[in-house]
């Protein structure tokens, strides 16, 4: 465990910084403005359901992230014969990212305060990961395999960082269970 100078665990310091950030608040406001119609729709869509007893967003992330991680594992260990499989996995992850993002956006519509700011930064990070994987797919389809591999590795790193924030919201703050603010302690 890495601790900051005052003994605070680094991960806690990162979460606190994002949660209290005025920049994250401005980002959330911009996302509400840009994605307003989509947010209104997803809030009343099948992506906003408790059919599983909780949000559908966390299990959907397993499909997206699993596809992308699988592609990178094939890139590292599979050699030239695995390039087609890795390309298919990048594509599958991009397709799975659509319902995953919609379900996450639906959950985000019910947040406020620190959770809303953390969710906004989480969404920005996942958007960046999607664009890196889209670049990876384009590079692979154009025969620039090494560039595709590099973009996928960067995409996985960004997705892991964004996932840290999303995991905090889902597991620590209880967003995935859709508990009310008083039940989440906020």
C-alpha positions in Angstrom: 0.0 0.0 0.0 1.3 3.4 -0.9 0.6 6.2 1.5 0.7 9.9 1.0 2.7 12.2 3.2 0.0 12.4 5.8 -0.5 8.6 5.9 -3.6 8.5 3.8 -3.7 5.6 1.4 -3.1 6.8 -2.1 -6.3 5.3 -3.5 -8.3 7.1 -0.8 -6.5 10.4 -1.7 -7.4 10.0 -5.4 -11.0 9.3 -4.6 -11.2 12.3 -2.2 -9.5 14.6 -4.8 -12.0 13.6 -7.6 -15.0 13.7 -5.3 -14.2 17.3 -4.2 -13.0 18.6 -7.5 -14.6 21.6 -9.0 -13.2 20.5 -12.4 -15.1 17.2 -12.0 -18.2 19.2 -11.2 -17.8 21.2 -14.4 -17.2 18.0 -16.3 -20.5 16.5 -14.9 -22.4 19.7 -15.9 -20.9 19.5 -19.4 -21.9 15.8 -19.7 -25.4 16.5 -18.5 -25.7 19.2 -21.2 -24.2 17.2 -24.0 -25.8 13.9 -23.2 -29.1 15.3 -21.8 -31.5 13.6 -24.3 -29.7 10.3 -23.9 -29.7 10.5 -20.1 -33.5 11.2 -20.1 -34.0 8.2 -22.4 -31.8 5.7 -20.5 -33.4 6.6 -17.2 -36.6 5.1 -18.4 -35.1 2.4 -20.7 -34.5 -1.3 -20.3 -30.9 -0.5 -19.4 -32.1 1.0 -16.1 -33.5 -2.1 -14.4 -33.1 -4.1 -11.2 -34.0 -7.4 -13.0 -30.9 -8.9 -11.7 -31.5 -7.5 -8.2 -29.0 -4.8 -9.0 -27.8 -2.6 -11.9 -27.0 -4.4 -15.1 -24.0 -2.1 -15.6 -21.4 -4.0 -13.6 -21.9 -7.4 -15.2 -21.9 -5.8 -18.7 -18.5 -4.3 -17.9 -17.2 -7.9 -17.6 -18.0 -8.5 -21.2 -16.4 -5.3 -22.5 -13.3 -5.5 -20.3 -13.0 -9.2 -20.7 -13.0 -8.9 -24.5 -10.4 -6.2 -24.4 -8.2 -8.0 -21.9 -8.5 -11.2 -24.0 -7.3 -9.3 -27.1 -4.3 -8.0 -25.3 -3.5 -11.5 -23.9 -3.6 -12.8 -27.5 -1.4 -9.9 -28.6 1.2 -10.8 -26.0 1.1 -14.6 -26.0 -0.6 -15.7 -29.3 1.8 -14.5 -31.9 0.9 -13.8 -35.5 -1.7 -16.6 -35.7 -3.8 -14.9 -33.0 -4.1 -11.5 -34.7 -7.5 -12.3 -36.2 -8.9 -13.5 -32.8 -7.5 -10.4 -31.1 -9.2 -8.1 -33.7 -12.5 -9.9 -33.1 -12.2 -9.5 -29.4 -11.5 -5.7 -29.8 -14.6 -5.5 -32.0 -16.7 -7.5 -29.5 -15.6 -5.2 -26.7 -16.5 -2.1 -28.7 -20.0 -3.5 -29.4 -20.4 -4.5 -25.8 -19.4 -1.0 -24.7 -22.6 0.4 -26.1 -25.1 -1.2 -23.7 -22.5 -1.0 -20.9 -22.3 2.7 -21.3 -26.0 3.1 -21.6 -26.6 1.1 -18.4 -23.8 3.1 -16.6 -25.4 6.4 -17.7 -28.7 5.3 -16.4 -27.1 4.6 -13.0 -25.3 8.0 -13.1 -28.6 9.8 -13.5 -29.5 8.8 -9.9 -26.3 10.1 -8.4 -25.5 13.5 -6.9 -22.7 15.3 -5.1 -19.4 13.4 -4.8 -20.8 10.3 -6.4 -21.9 12.4 -9.4 -18.5 13.9 -9.8 -16.7 10.5 -9.5 -19.1 9.1 -12.0 -18.4 11.9 -14.5 -14.6 11.2 -14.3 -15.3 7.5 -14.6 -17.4 8.1 -17.7 -14.7 10.3 -19.3 -12.1 7.6 -18.6 -14.3 4.9 -20.2 -14.9 7.2 -23.2 -11.2 7.6 -23.6 -10.7 3.8 -23.4 -13.4 3.3 -26.1 -11.6 5.7 -28.4 -8.3 4.0 -27.8 -9.8 0.6 -28.7 -11.5 2.1 -31.7 -8.1 3.4 -32.8 -6.7 -0.1 -32.2 -9.4 -1.7 -34.3 -8.8 0.7 -37.2 -5.0 0.2 -37.0 -5.5 -3.6 -37.0 -7.8 -3.5 -40.0 -5.3 -1.4 -41.9 -2.5 -3.9 -41.2 -0.8 -1.8 -38.6 -0.8 -4.5 -35.9 1.9 -3.0 -33.7 0.1 0.3 -33.4 -3.2 -1.6 -32.7 -1.4 -3.6 -29.9 -0.1 -0.4 -28.4 -3.4 1.4 -28.5 -5.1 -1.6 -26.9 -2.5 -1.7 -24.1 -3.1 2.0 -23.5 -6.9 1.4 -23.6 -6.7 -1.3 -21.0 -4.6 0.9 -18.7 -7.2 3.7 -19.0 -10.1 1.3 -18.6 -8.5 -0.1 -15.4 -8.1 3.4 -14.0 -11.7 4.3 -14.9 -12.8 1.0 -13.5 -11.2 1.8 -10.2 -13.6 4.8 -9.9 -16.6 2.8 -11.1 -15.8 0.0 -8.8 -15.7 2.4 -5.9 -19.2 3.7 -6.9 -20.6 0.2 -7.3 -19.1 -1.6 -4.4 -18.2 1.0 -1.8 -20.9 3.6 -2.4 -23.6 1.0 -3.4 -24.7 2.7 -6.6 -25.1 -0.7 -8.3 -27.7 -1.7 -5.8 -29.5 1.6 -6.3 -29.6 2.3 -2.6 -30.9 5.7 -1.7 -28.5 8.4 -0.6 -29.2 7.9 3.1 -28.6 4.1 2.8 -25.3 4.9 1.1 -24.3 7.2 3.9 -24.4 10.4 1.8 
